[in-house]
């Protein structure tokens, strides 16, 4: 995802009024997915689509909105399952860490979070939507580290290969890179297992 450039997307709301089957008035929420005991509403999805379009300067049109909605809905289902695990293991991410991540990932030294809040607000997007998804992302990464770091092992051949492929890496850096890849792969498997066992219903 590109860094946010504080470009206000004009007219991104027009399509939402033309897709009344998917989106309803925000006062009339409709549950579209039930993930175990957590719900995703049409309003949740609408907010997520608008957030994605605004952060990425993405031009929504009739040719791409349905695919984007489907892709984001699948991602939101994953996040619900991740959130269950984050809560189960009582992982807490501070607001400072969340704001720092937003600053690094979506802004830059020339902008601050208040600029982002103004832009999102101008498109009727709540900054808490972004903060919540960042909280889940950071929480899931921390959980994966807790679960898999100590049991991950470095294969000597993989280490040699990694250092040959990138001569700028020190041995310690190469080890950390390989460990991170292992942790990410095991975290993806955990998520697949959670999804296979979950009760996911379309409403």
Backbone as JSON Lines, residues from 0, in Angstrom:
{"i":0,"aa":"X","n":[0.84,-1.18,0.0],"ca":[0.0,0.0,0.0],"c":[0.88,1.24,0.0]}
{"i":1,"aa":"X","n":[0.63,2.14,-0.97],"ca":[1.46,3.33,-1.06],"c":[1.22,4.24,0.13]}
{"i":2,"aa":"X","n":[2.24,5.07,0.4],"ca":[2.08,6.04,1.47],"c":[0.99,7.03,1.1]}
{"i":3,"aa":"X","n":[0.24,7.43,2.09],"ca":[-0.87,8.36,1.89],"c":[-0.33,9.72,1.5]}
{"i":4,"aa":"X","n":[-0.9,10.32,0.44],"ca":[-0.38,11.57,-0.06],"c":[-1.31,12.75,0.21]}
{"i":5,"aa":"X","n":[-2.29,12.55,1.08],"ca":[-3.24,13.61,1.44],"c":[-3.95,14.16,0.23]}
{"i":6,"aa":"X","n":[-4.34,13.24,-0.67],"ca":[-5.15,13.64,-1.82],"c":[-6.59,13.31,-1.51]}
{"i":7,"aa":"X","n":[-7.46,14.31,-1.55],"ca":[-8.87,14.08,-1.28],"c":[-9.5,13.48,-2.54]}
{"i":8,"aa":"X","n":[-10.11,12.34,-2.38],"ca":[-10.73,11.66,-3.51],"c":[-12.1,12.28,-3.76]}
{"i":9,"aa":"X","n":[-12.27,12.88,-4.91],"ca":[-13.55,13.53,-5.2],"c":[-14.51,12.54,-5.83]}
{"i":10,"aa":"X","n":[-15.7,12.56,-5.32],"ca":[-16.76,11.77,-5.92],"c":[-16.75,10.3,-5.59]}
{"i":11,"aa":"X","n":[-15.97,9.85,-4.59],"ca":[-15.93,8.4,-4.34],"c":[-17.22,7.91,-3.72]}
{"i":12,"aa":"X","n":[-18.04,8.82,-3.2],"ca":[-19.29,8.39,-2.57],"c":[-20.39,8.12,-3.59]}
{"i":13,"aa":"X","n":[-20.23,8.64,-4.8],"ca":[-21.3,8.52,-5.8],"c":[-21.66,7.07,-6.05]}
{"i":14,"aa":"X","n":[-20.65,6.22,-6.16],"ca":[-20.9,4.82,-6.47],"c":[-21.69,4.12,-5.4]}
{"i":15,"aa":"X","n":[-21.54,4.55,-4.15],"ca":[-22.25,3.89,-3.07],"c":[-23.75,4.09,-3.18]}
{"i":16,"aa":"X","n":[-24.17,5.22,-3.71],"ca":[-25.59,5.47,-3.88],"c":[-26.13,4.71,-5.09]}
{"i":17,"aa":"X","n":[-25.22,4.28,-5.98],"ca":[-25.64,3.51,-7.15],"c":[-25.61,2.01,-6.88]}
{"i":18,"aa":"X","n":[-25.15,1.61,-5.72],"ca":[-25.08,0.19,-5.35],"c":[-25.93,-0.05,-4.11]}
{"i":19,"aa":"X","n":[-27.19,0.23,-4.21],"ca":[-28.06,0.14,-3.05],"c":[-28.27,-1.29,-2.57]}
{"i":20,"aa":"X","n":[-28.01,-2.26,-3.45],"ca":[-28.14,-3.65,-3.02],"c":[-27.08,-3.98,-1.99]}
{"i":21,"aa":"X","n":[-25.87,-3.45,-2.18],"ca":[-24.78,-3.73,-1.26],"c":[-24.81,-2.81,-0.05]}
{"i":22,"aa":"X","n":[-25.11,-1.54,-0.28],"ca":[-25.02,-0.57,0.79],"c":[-26.39,0.03,1.12]}
{"i":23,"aa":"X","n":[-26.65,0.18,2.41],"ca":[-27.88,0.81,2.87],"c":[-27.52,2.06,3.64]}
{"i":24,"aa":"X","n":[-28.54,2.84,3.97],"ca":[-28.31,4.0,4.83],"c":[-27.64,3.55,6.1]}
{"i":25,"aa":"X","n":[-26.63,4.32,6.58],"ca":[-25.85,3.88,7.72],"c":[-26.69,3.68,8.97]}
{"i":26,"aa":"X","n":[-27.9,4.24,8.99],"ca":[-28.77,4.05,10.13],"c":[-29.53,2.73,10.05]}
{"i":27,"aa":"X","n":[-29.46,2.08,8.89],"ca":[-30.16,0.82,8.68],"c":[-29.14,-0.28,8.38]}
{"i":28,"aa":"X","n":[-28.35,-0.6,9.38],"ca":[-27.31,-1.6,9.18],"c":[-27.91,-2.96,8.83]}
{"i":29,"aa":"X","n":[-27.23,-3.66,7.95],"ca":[-27.62,-5.01,7.6],"c":[-26.42,-5.92,7.78]}
{"i":30,"aa":"X","n":[-26.58,-7.0,8.54],"ca":[-25.5,-7.96,8.73],"c":[-25.3,-8.72,7.42]}
{"i":31,"aa":"X","n":[-24.08,-8.71,6.91],"ca":[-23.81,-9.45,5.67],"c":[-22.95,-10.69,5.93]}
{"i":32,"aa":"X","n":[-22.19,-10.7,7.04],"ca":[-21.42,-11.88,7.42],"c":[-21.45,-12.04,8.93]}
{"i":33,"aa":"X","n":[-21.57,-13.29,9.35],"ca":[-21.44,-13.64,10.76],"c":[-20.22,-14.53,10.88]}
{"i":34,"aa":"X","n":[-19.23,-14.07,11.68],"ca":[-17.99,-14.81,11.86],"c":[-17.94,-15.25,13.32]}
{"i":35,"aa":"X","n":[-18.28,-16.53,13.56],"ca":[-18.51,-17.01,14.92],"c":[-19.56,-16.11,15.56]}
{"i":36,"aa":"X","n":[-19.22,-15.36,16.59],"ca":[-20.23,-14.48,17.19],"c":[-19.98,-13.01,16.87]}
{"i":37,"aa":"X","n":[-19.15,-12.74,15.86],"ca":[-18.87,-11.37,15.45],"c":[-19.58,-11.07,14.13]}
{"i":38,"aa":"X","n":[-20.01,-9.84,13.97],"ca":[-20.76,-9.48,12.77],"c":[-19.99,-8.49,11.9]}
{"i":39,"aa":"X","n":[-20.25,-8.56,10.6],"ca":[-19.79,-7.57,9.64],"c":[-21.03,-7.04,8.94]}
{"i":40,"aa":"X","n":[-21.22,-5.75,8.97],"ca":[-22.41,-5.14,8.37],"c":[-22.06,-4.49,7.03]}
{"i":41,"aa":"X","n":[-23.12,-4.15,6.29],"ca":[-22.91,-3.44,5.03],"c":[-22.23,-2.1,5.27]}
{"i":42,"aa":"X","n":[-22.51,-1.48,6.41],"ca":[-21.88,-0.2,6.72],"c":[-20.4,-0.38,7.01]}
{"i":43,"aa":"X","n":[-20.03,-1.46,7.7],"ca":[-18.61,-1.76,7.94],"c":[-17.87,-1.88,6.61]}
{"i":44,"aa":"X","n":[-18.47,-2.6,5.68],"ca":[-17.83,-2.82,4.38],"c":[-17.75,-1.52,3.59]}
{"i":45,"aa":"X","n":[-18.8,-0.73,3.64],"ca":[-18.78,0.56,2.94],"c":[-17.64,1.44,3.47]}
{"i":46,"aa":"X","n":[-17.52,1.51,4.8],"ca":[-16.44,2.31,5.39],"c":[-15.07,1.81,4.95]}
{"i":47,"aa":"X","n":[-14.92,0.5,4.88],"ca":[-13.63,-0.08,4.52],"c":[-13.29,0.22,3.05]}
{"i":48,"aa":"X","n":[-14.29,0.16,2.19],"ca":[-14.06,0.48,0.78],"c":[-13.66,1.94,0.62]}
{"i":49,"aa":"X","n":[-14.37,2.82,1.3],"ca":[-14.05,4.24,1.21],"c":[-12.66,4.53,1.78]}
{"i":50,"aa":"X","n":[-12.3,3.84,2.86],"ca":[-10.98,4.02,3.45],"c":[-9.9,3.59,2.47]}
{"i":51,"aa":"X","n":[-10.08,2.42,1.87],"ca":[-9.1,1.92,0.9],"c":[-8.95,2.88,-0.27]}
{"i":52,"aa":"X","n":[-10.08,3.35,-0.8],"ca":[-10.03,4.25,-1.95],"c":[-9.32,5.56,-1.61]}
{"i":53,"aa":"X","n":[-9.58,6.08,-0.42],"ca":[-8.98,7.34,-0.02],"c":[-7.49,7.21,0.21]}
{"i":54,"aa":"X","n":[-7.07,6.16,0.92],"ca":[-5.66,5.98,1.24],"c":[-4.82,5.67,0.01]}
{"i":55,"aa":"X","n":[-5.42,5.03,-0.99],"ca":[-4.67,4.59,-2.16],"c":[-4.94,5.41,-3.41]}
{"i":56,"aa":"X","n":[-5.7,6.51,-3.28],"ca":[-6.06,7.31,-4.45],"c":[-6.63,6.39,-5.54]}
{"i":57,"aa":"X","n":[-7.51,5.5,-5.1],"ca":[-8.06,4.46,-5.97],"c":[-9.35,4.95,-6.61]}
{"i":58,"aa":"X","n":[-9.42,4.88,-7.92],"ca":[-10.59,5.36,-8.66],"c":[-11.65,4.27,-8.73]}
{"i":59,"aa":"X","n":[-12.68,4.37,-7.9],"ca":[-13.76,3.39,-7.91],"c":[-14.63,3.57,-9.14]}
{"i":60,"aa":"X","n":[-15.0,2.44,-9.74],"ca":[-15.92,2.49,-10.87],"c":[-16.71,1.19,-10.91]}
{"i":61,"aa":"X","n":[-17.68,1.13,-11.83],"ca":[-18.54,-0.05,-11.92],"c":[-17.76,-1.32,-12.26]}
{"i":62,"aa":"X","n":[-16.57,-1.15,-12.84],"ca":[-15.8,-2.32,-13.24],"c":[-14.96,-2.92,-12.13]}
{"i":63,"aa":"X","n":[-14.72,-2.16,-11.06],"ca":[-13.82,-2.7,-10.02],"c":[-14.42,-2.74,-8.62]}
{"i":64,"aa":"X","n":[-15.57,-2.1,-8.41],"ca":[-16.08,-1.99,-7.04],"c":[-16.51,-3.35,-6.48]}
{"i":65,"aa":"X","n":[-17.08,-4.22,-7.31],"ca":[-17.54,-5.51,-6.8],"c":[-16.36,-6.39,-6.38]}
{"i":66,"aa":"X","n":[-15.31,-6.4,-7.19],"ca":[-14.12,-7.2,-6.84],"c":[-13.46,-6.64,-5.58]}
{"i":67,"aa":"X","n":[-13.36,-5.32,-5.49],"ca":[-12.76,-4.72,-4.3],"c":[-13.57,-5.05,-3.06]}
{"i":68,"aa":"X","n":[-14.9,-4.96,-3.18],"ca":[-15.76,-5.26,-2.05],"c":[-15.57,-6.71,-1.6]}
{"i":69,"aa":"X","n":[-15.47,-7.63,-2.54],"ca":[-15.29,-9.04,-2.21],"c":[-13.93,-9.27,-1.55]}
{"i":70,"aa":"X","n":[-12.89,-8.67,-2.11],"ca":[-11.54,-8.83,-1.55],"c":[-11.47,-8.28,-0.13]}
{"i":71,"aa":"X","n":[-12.05,-7.12,0.09],"ca":[-12.0,-6.51,1.42],"c":[-12.86,-7.28,2.41]}
{"i":72,"aa":"X","n":[-13.97,-7.83,1.95],"ca":[-14.81,-8.62,2.84],"c":[-14.07,-9.86,3.32]}
{"i":73,"aa":"X","n":[-13.34,-10.52,2.43],"ca":[-12.54,-11.68,2.83],"c":[-11.48,-11.27,3.84]}
{"i":74,"aa":"X","n":[-10.87,-10.12,3.63],"ca":[-9.87,-9.62,4.56],"c":[-10.49,-9.32,5.93]}
{"i":75,"aa":"X","n":[-11.69,-8.76,5.92],"ca":[-12.37,-8.44,7.18],"c":[-12.74,-9.7,7.95]}
{"i":76,"aa":"X","n":[-13.08,-10.77,7.23],"ca":[-13.35,-12.05,7.89],"c":[-12.09,-12.55,8.58]}
{"i":77,"aa":"X","n":[-10.96,-12.48,7.88],"ca":[-9.68,-12.88,8.49],"c":[-9.41,-12.06,9.74]}
{"i":78,"aa":"X","n":[-9.65,-10.78,9.68],"ca":[-9.38,-9.9,10.81],"c":[-10.25,-10.24,12.02]}
{"i":79,"aa":"X","n":[-11.49,-10.64,11.78],"ca":[-12.36,-11.04,12.89],"c":[-11.77,-12.27,13.6]}
{"i":80,"aa":"X","n":[-11.27,-13.22,12.82],"ca":[-10.67,-14.42,13.4],"c":[-9.37,-14.08,14.13]}
{"i":81,"aa":"X","n":[-8.6,-13.19,13.55],"ca":[-7.36,-12.76,14.21],"c":[-7.68,-12.05,15.53]}
{"i":82,"aa":"X","n":[-8.71,-11.22,15.51],"ca":[-9.08,-10.48,16.71],"c":[-9.49,-11.41,17.84]}
{"i":83,"aa":"X","n":[-10.18,-12.5,17.51],"ca":[-10.55,-13.47,18.54],"c":[-9.31,-14.02,19.24]}
{"i":84,"aa":"X","n":[-8.28,-14.33,18.46],"ca":[-7.06,-14.87,19.04],"c":[-6.29,-13.82,19.84]}
{"i":85,"aa":"X","n":[-6.27,-12.6,19.33],"ca":[-5.61,-11.5,20.04],"c":[-6.26,-11.3,21.41]}
{"i":86,"aa":"X","n":[-7.58,-11.33,21.44],"ca":[-8.29,-11.17,22.71],"c":[-8.06,-12.38,23.62]}
{"i":87,"aa":"X","n":[-8.05,-13.57,23.03],"ca":[-7.87,-14.79,23.85],"c":[-6.51,-14.78,24.55]}
{"i":88,"aa":"X","n":[-5.49,-14.3,23.86],"ca":[-4.15,-14.26,24.45],"c":[-3.87,-12.94,25.18]}
{"i":89,"aa":"X","n":[-4.91,-12.11,25.28],"ca":[-4.85,-10.85,26.03],"c":[-3.69,-9.96,25.58]}
{"i":90,"aa":"X","n":[-3.57,-9.83,24.28],"ca":[-2.54,-8.96,23.7],"c":[-3.1,-7.55,23.58]}
{"i":91,"aa":"X","n":[-2.36,-6.59,24.08],"ca":[-2.79,-5.2,24.05],"c":[-1.77,-4.36,23.28]}
{"i":92,"aa":"X","n":[-2.27,-3.56,22.35],"ca":[-1.42,-2.67,21.57],"c":[-1.74,-1.24,21.98]}
{"i":93,"aa":"X","n":[-0.74,-0.5,22.37],"ca":[-0.96,0.87,22.85],"c":[-1.36,1.8,21.71]}
{"i":94,"aa":"X","n":[-2.09,2.85,22.07],"ca":[-2.48,3.85,21.06],"c":[-1.25,4.52,20.46]}
{"i":95,"aa":"X","n":[-0.19,4.66,21.26],"ca":[1.03,5.27,20.74],"c":[1.63,4.43,19.62]}
{"i":96,"aa":"X","n":[1.66,3.1,19.81],"ca":[2.19,2.22,18.76],"c":[1.32,2.28,17.51]}
{"i":97,"aa":"X","n":[0.02,2.37,17.71],"ca":[-0.89,2.45,16.56],"c":[-0.66,3.74,15.79]}
{"i":98,"aa":"X","n":[-0.57,4.85,16.5],"ca":[-0.35,6.15,15.85],"c":[1.01,6.19,15.16]}
{"i":99,"aa":"X","n":[2.02,5.6,15.79],"ca":[3.36,5.57,15.18],"c":[3.35,4.77,13.88]}
{"i":100,"aa":"X","n":[2.61,3.66,13.89],"ca":[2.52,2.84,12.68],"c":[1.83,3.61,11.57]}
{"i":101,"aa":"X","n":[0.74,4.29,11.9],"ca":[0.02,5.08,10.9],"c":[0.92,6.16,10.33]}
{"i":102,"aa":"X","n":[1.7,6.8,11.19],"ca":[2.62,7.83,10.73],"c":[3.62,7.28,9.73]}
{"i":103,"aa":"X","n":[4.19,6.11,10.03],"ca":[5.2,5.51,9.15],"c":[4.59,4.96,7.86]}
{"i":104,"aa":"X","n":[3.46,4.28,7.98],"ca":[2.92,3.54,6.85],"c":[2.06,4.39,5.91]}
{"i":105,"aa":"X","n":[1.37,5.39,6.45],"ca":[0.39,6.11,5.64],"c":[0.69,7.59,5.47]}
{"i":106,"aa":"X","n":[1.58,8.11,6.28],"ca":[1.85,9.54,6.19],"c":[3.3,9.77,5.77]}
{"i":107,"aa":"X","n":[4.01,10.53,6.52],"ca":[5.39,10.87,6.21],"c":[5.78,12.04,7.07]}
{"i":108,"aa":"X","n":[7.04,12.45,7.02],"ca":[7.5,13.53,7.9],"c":[6.81,14.86,7.67]}
{"i":109,"aa":"X","n":[6.25,15.04,6.46],"ca":[5.64,16.33,6.16],"c":[4.18,16.43,6.62]}
{"i":110,"aa":"X","n":[3.59,15.33,7.06],"ca":[2.19,15.33,7.49],"c":[2.08,14.73,8.88]}
{"i":111,"aa":"X","n":[0.99,15.04,9.57],"ca":[0.73,14.37,10.84],"c":[-0.67,13.78,10.82]}
{"i":112,"aa":"X","n":[-1.0,13.06,11.88],"ca":[-2.25,12.31,11.89],"c":[-3.48,13.22,11.83]}
{"i":113,"aa":"X","n":[-3.35,14.45,12.29],"ca":[-4.49,15.38,12.22],"c":[-4.84,15.72,10.78]}
{"i":114,"aa":"X","n":[-3.82,15.77,9.9],"ca":[-4.08,15.98,8.47],"c":[-4.88,14.82,7.91]}
{"i":115,"aa":"X","n":[-4.49,13.61,8.31],"ca":[-5.2,12.43,7.85],"c":[-6.63,12.4,8.35]}
{"i":116,"aa":"X","n":[-6.82,12.76,9.61],"ca":[-8.17,12.78,10.19],"c":[-9.07,13.73,9.41]}
{"i":117,"aa":"X","n":[-8.54,14.89,9.01],"ca":[-9.33,15.87,8.26],"c":[-9.75,15.32,6.91]}
{"i":118,"aa":"X","n":[-8.81,14.65,6.23],"ca":[-9.12,14.1,4.91],"c":[-10.16,12.98,5.02]}
{"i":119,"aa":"X","n":[-9.96,12.09,5.98],"ca":[-10.93,11.01,6.16],"c":[-12.3,11.56,6.54]}
{"i":120,"aa":"X","n":[-12.31,12.54,7.42],"ca":[-13.57,13.14,7.85],"c":[-14.3,13.78,6.68]}
{"i":121,"aa":"X","n":[-13.56,14.37,5.76],"ca":[-14.19,15.01,4.6],"c":[-14.9,13.99,3.72]}
{"i":122,"aa":"X","n":[-14.5,12.71,3.83],"ca":[-15.16,11.63,3.09],"c":[-16.04,10.78,3.98]}
{"i":123,"aa":"X","n":[-16.38,11.34,5.17],"ca":[-17.25,10.65,6.13],"c":[-16.7,9.29,6.55]}
{"i":124,"aa":"X","n":[-15.4,9.26,6.79],"ca":[-14.73,8.05,7.24],"c":[-14.18,8.3,8.64]}
{"i":125,"aa":"X","n":[-14.47,7.39,9.55],"ca":[-14.01,7.51,10.93],"c":[-12.58,7.0,11.03]}
{"i":126,"aa":"X","n":[-11.68,7.79,11.59],"ca":[-10.28,7.39,11.76],"c":[-10.16,6.11,12.59]}
{"i":127,"aa":"X","n":[-11.16,5.83,13.43],"ca":[-11.11,4.62,14.25],"c":[-11.14,3.35,13.4]}
{"i":128,"aa":"X","n":[-11.71,3.44,12.19],"ca":[-11.69,2.28,11.29],"c":[-10.25,1.9,10.98]}
{"i":129,"aa":"X","n":[-9.45,2.89,10.64],"ca":[-8.05,2.65,10.34],"c":[-7.29,2.2,11.59]}
{"i":130,"aa":"X","n":[-7.54,2.86,12.71],"ca":[-6.83,2.5,13.95],"c":[-7.15,1.07,14.37]}
{"i":131,"aa":"X","n":[-8.4,0.65,14.19],"ca":[-8.77,-0.72,14.57],"c":[-8.07,-1.76,13.71]}
{"i":132,"aa":"X","n":[-7.98,-1.5,12.4],"ca":[-7.33,-2.5,11.55],"c":[-5.82,-2.54,11.8]}
{"i":133,"aa":"X","n":[-5.23,-1.39,12.13],"ca":[-3.81,-1.37,12.49],"c":[-3.59,-2.11,13.8]}
{"i":134,"aa":"X","n":[-4.5,-1.93,14.75],"ca":[-4.4,-2.64,16.03],"c":[-4.42,-4.16,15.81]}
{"i":135,"aa":"X","n":[-5.29,-4.62,14.92],"ca":[-5.35,-6.05,14.63],"c":[-4.07,-6.52,13.95]}
{"i":136,"aa":"X","n":[-3.57,-5.74,13.01],"ca":[-2.35,-6.1,12.3],"c":[-1.17,-6.24,13.26]}
{"i":137,"aa":"X","n":[-1.0,-5.25,14.12],"ca":[0.11,-5.28,15.08],"c":[-0.09,-6.38,16.13]}
{"i":138,"aa":"X","n":[-1.33,-6.55,16.56],"ca":[-1.62,-7.59,17.55],"c":[-1.38,-8.98,17.0]}
{"i":139,"aa":"X","n":[-1.75,-9.21,15.75],"ca":[-1.54,-10.51,15.12],"c":[-0.05,-10.79,14.96]}
{"i":140,"aa":"X","n":[0.72,-9.77,14.58],"ca":[2.17,-9.95,14.45],"c":[2.79,-10.31,15.79]}
{"i":141,"aa":"X","n":[2.34,-9.65,16.85],"ca":[2.88,-9.94,18.17],"c":[2.48,-11.34,18.62]}
{"i":142,"aa":"X","n":[1.26,-11.75,18.34],"ca":[0.81,-13.09,18.69],"c":[1.63,-14.15,17.96]}
{"i":143,"aa":"X","n":[1.84,-13.92,16.66],"ca":[2.63,-14.88,15.87],"c":[4.04,-15.02,16.44]}
{"i":144,"aa":"X","n":[4.63,-13.91,16.85],"ca":[5.95,-13.97,17.45],"c":[5.96,-14.76,18.74]}
{"i":145,"aa":"X","n":[4.94,-14.55,19.56],"ca":[4.84,-15.29,20.82],"c":[4.71,-16.79,20.59]}
{"i":146,"aa":"X","n":[3.9,-17.14,19.62],"ca":[3.58,-18.55,19.4],"c":[4.7,-19.31,18.7]}
{"i":147,"aa":"X","n":[5.4,-18.64,17.77],"ca":[6.26,-19.39,16.86],"c":[7.74,-19.03,16.91]}
{"i":148,"aa":"X","n":[8.12,-17.95,17.56],"ca":[9.52,-17.53,17.5],"c":[10.46,-18.58,18.11]}
{"i":149,"aa":"X","n":[10.15,-19.05,19.31],"ca":[11.07,-19.95,20.01],"c":[11.18,-21.32,19.36]}
{"i":150,"aa":"X","n":[10.16,-21.71,18.62],"ca":[10.19,-23.05,18.02],"c":[10.62,-23.02,16.55]}
{"i":151,"aa":"X","n":[10.95,-21.85,16.05],"ca":[11.42,-21.74,14.66],"c":[12.91,-22.03,14.62]}
{"i":152,"aa":"X","n":[13.35,-22.7,13.57],"ca":[14.75,-23.07,13.43],"c":[15.29,-22.62,12.07]}
{"i":153,"aa":"X","n":[16.58,-22.29,12.07],"ca":[17.23,-21.85,10.85],"c":[17.98,-23.01,10.21]}
{"i":154,"aa":"X","n":[17.64,-23.3,8.96],"ca":[18.36,-24.31,8.19],"c":[19.65,-23.69,7.66]}
{"i":155,"aa":"X","n":[20.77,-24.39,7.87],"ca":[22.07,-23.83,7.49],"c":[22.15,-23.54,5.99]}
{"i":156,"aa":"X","n":[21.59,-24.43,5.18],"ca":[21.62,-24.23,3.73],"c":[20.82,-22.99,3.34]}
{"i":157,"aa":"X","n":[19.68,-22.8,4.0],"ca":[18.86,-21.61,3.72],"c":[19.61,-20.34,4.11]}
{"i":158,"aa":"X","n":[20.36,-20.41,5.21],"ca":[21.12,-19.24,5.67],"c":[22.21,-18.88,4.67]}
{"i":159,"aa":"X","n":[22.93,-19.88,4.22],"ca":[23.99,-19.64,3.23],"c":[23.4,-19.06,1.95]}
{"i":160,"aa":"X","n":[22.28,-19.63,1.51],"ca":[21.63,-19.17,0.28],"c":[21.16,-17.72,0.41]}
{"i":161,"aa":"X","n":[20.59,-17.39,1.56],"ca":[20.09,-16.03,1.78],"c":[21.23,-15.01,1.74]}
{"i":162,"aa":"X","n":[22.36,-15.36,2.33],"ca":[23.5,-14.44,2.35],"c":[24.16,-14.33,0.98]}
{"i":163,"aa":"X","n":[24.11,-15.4,0.2],"ca":[24.64,-15.35,-1.17],"c":[23.75,-14.5,-2.06]}
{"i":164,"aa":"X","n":[22.44,-14.58,-1.85],"ca":[21.51,-13.82,-2.67],"c":[21.54,-12.32,-2.37]}
{"i":165,"aa":"X","n":[21.92,-11.98,-1.14],"ca":[22.0,-10.57,-0.75],"c":[23.26,-10.37,0.08]}
{"i":166,"aa":"X","n":[24.33,-9.96,-0.59],"ca":[25.63,-9.83,0.06],"c":[25.65,-8.72,1.11]}
{"i":167,"aa":"X","n":[24.66,-7.84,1.07],"ca":[24.63,-6.73,2.04],"c":[24.15,-7.19,3.42]}
{"i":168,"aa":"X","n":[23.56,-8.39,3.49],"ca":[23.05,-8.89,4.76],"c":[24.15,-9.47,5.63]}
{"i":169,"aa":"X","n":[24.12,-9.11,6.91],"ca":[24.99,-9.77,7.87],"c":[24.36,-11.13,8.2]}
{"i":170,"aa":"X","n":[25.12,-11.97,8.88],"ca":[24.57,-13.27,9.25],"c":[23.37,-13.11,10.17]}
{"i":171,"aa":"X","n":[23.44,-12.15,11.1],"ca":[22.33,-11.92,12.02],"c":[21.1,-11.42,11.28]}
{"i":172,"aa":"X","n":[21.31,-10.52,10.33],"ca":[20.18,-10.01,9.54],"c":[19.54,-11.12,8.71]}
{"i":173,"aa":"X","n":[20.37,-11.96,8.14],"ca":[19.84,-13.08,7.33],"c":[19.04,-14.03,8.2]}
{"i":174,"aa":"X","n":[19.54,-14.31,9.41],"ca":[18.82,-15.18,10.33],"c":[17.46,-14.58,10.7]}
{"i":175,"aa":"X","n":[17.45,-13.29,11.0],"ca":[16.2,-12.63,11.37],"c":[15.19,-12.65,10.22]}
{"i":176,"aa":"X","n":[15.69,-12.47,9.0],"ca":[14.81,-12.5,7.83],"c":[14.18,-13.88,7.65]}
{"i":177,"aa":"X","n":[15.01,-14.92,7.79],"ca":[14.5,-16.28,7.65],"c":[13.53,-16.64,8.77]}
{"i":178,"aa":"X","n":[13.83,-16.21,9.99],"ca":[12.92,-16.45,11.11],"c":[11.58,-15.78,10.87]}
{"i":179,"aa":"X","n":[11.62,-14.53,10.39],"ca":[10.39,-13.81,10.14],"c":[9.54,-14.49,9.08]}
{"i":180,"aa":"X","n":[10.2,-15.01,8.04],"ca":[9.47,-15.72,6.99],"c":[8.81,-16.97,7.55]}
{"i":181,"aa":"X","n":[9.54,-17.7,8.41],"ca":[8.96,-18.89,9.03],"c":[7.75,-18.54,9.89]}
{"i":182,"aa":"X","n":[7.9,-17.5,10.67],"ca":[6.81,-17.08,11.54],"c":[5.59,-16.68,10.71]}
{"i":183,"aa":"X","n":[5.81,-15.95,9.63],"ca":[4.71,-15.52,8.76],"c":[4.0,-16.72,8.14]}
{"i":184,"aa":"X","n":[4.77,-17.7,7.68],"ca":[4.17,-18.9,7.09],"c":[3.34,-19.67,8.1]}
{"i":185,"aa":"X","n":[3.84,-19.8,9.33],"ca":[3.11,-20.53,10.36],"c":[1.88,-19.74,10.81]}
{"i":186,"aa":"X","n":[1.99,-18.42,10.8],"ca":[0.83,-17.6,11.14],"c":[-0.26,-17.73,10.08]}
{"i":187,"aa":"X","n":[0.14,-17.82,8.81],"ca":[-0.84,-18.0,7.74],"c":[-1.53,-19.36,7.86]}
{"i":188,"aa":"X","n":[-0.76,-20.38,8.23],"ca":[-1.36,-21.71,8.43],"c":[-2.34,-21.68,9.6]}
{"i":189,"aa":"X","n":[-1.97,-21.0,10.67],"ca":[-2.87,-20.88,11.81],"c":[-4.18,-20.21,11.39]}
{"i":190,"aa":"X","n":[-4.07,-19.16,10.59],"ca":[-5.27,-18.46,10.14],"c":[-6.13,-19.36,9.25]}
{"i":191,"aa":"X","n":[-5.5,-20.14,8.39],"ca":[-6.26,-21.08,7.55],"c":[-7.0,-22.1,8.41]}
{"i":192,"aa":"X","n":[-6.32,-22.59,9.45],"ca":[-6.94,-23.56,10.36],"c":[-8.12,-22.93,11.11]}
{"i":193,"aa":"X","n":[-7.93,-21.7,11.57],"ca":[-9.01,-21.01,12.27],"c":[-10.22,-20.82,11.36]}
{"i":194,"aa":"X","n":[-9.93,-20.48,10.11],"ca":[-11.03,-20.26,9.16],"c":[-11.77,-21.57,8.86]}
{"i":195,"aa":"X","n":[-11.01,-22.66,8.78],"ca":[-11.63,-23.96,8.5],"c":[-12.55,-24.4,9.64]}
{"i":196,"aa":"X","n":[-12.2,-24.0,10.84],"ca":[-12.99,-24.41,12.01],"c":[-14.08,-23.39,12.39]}
{"i":197,"aa":"X","n":[-14.03,-22.22,11.79],"ca":[-14.95,-21.15,12.18],"c":[-16.35,-21.35,11.6]}
{"i":198,"aa":"X","n":[-17.31,-20.74,12.26],"ca":[-18.68,-20.69,11.74],"c":[-18.82,-19.36,11.01]}
{"i":199,"aa":"X","n":[-18.77,-19.4,9.67],"ca":[-18.85,-18.2,8.85],"c":[-20.13,-18.29,8.02]}
{"i":200,"aa":"X","n":[-21.05,-17.39,8.27],"ca":[-22.34,-17.42,7.59],"c":[-22.58,-16.15,6.8]}
{"i":201,"aa":"X","n":[-23.2,-16.32,5.64],"ca":[-23.64,-15.18,4.84],"c":[-25.09,-14.88,5.19]}
{"i":202,"aa":"X","n":[-25.38,-13.63,5.44],"ca":[-26.74,-13.24,5.82],"c":[-27.42,-12.45,4.71]}
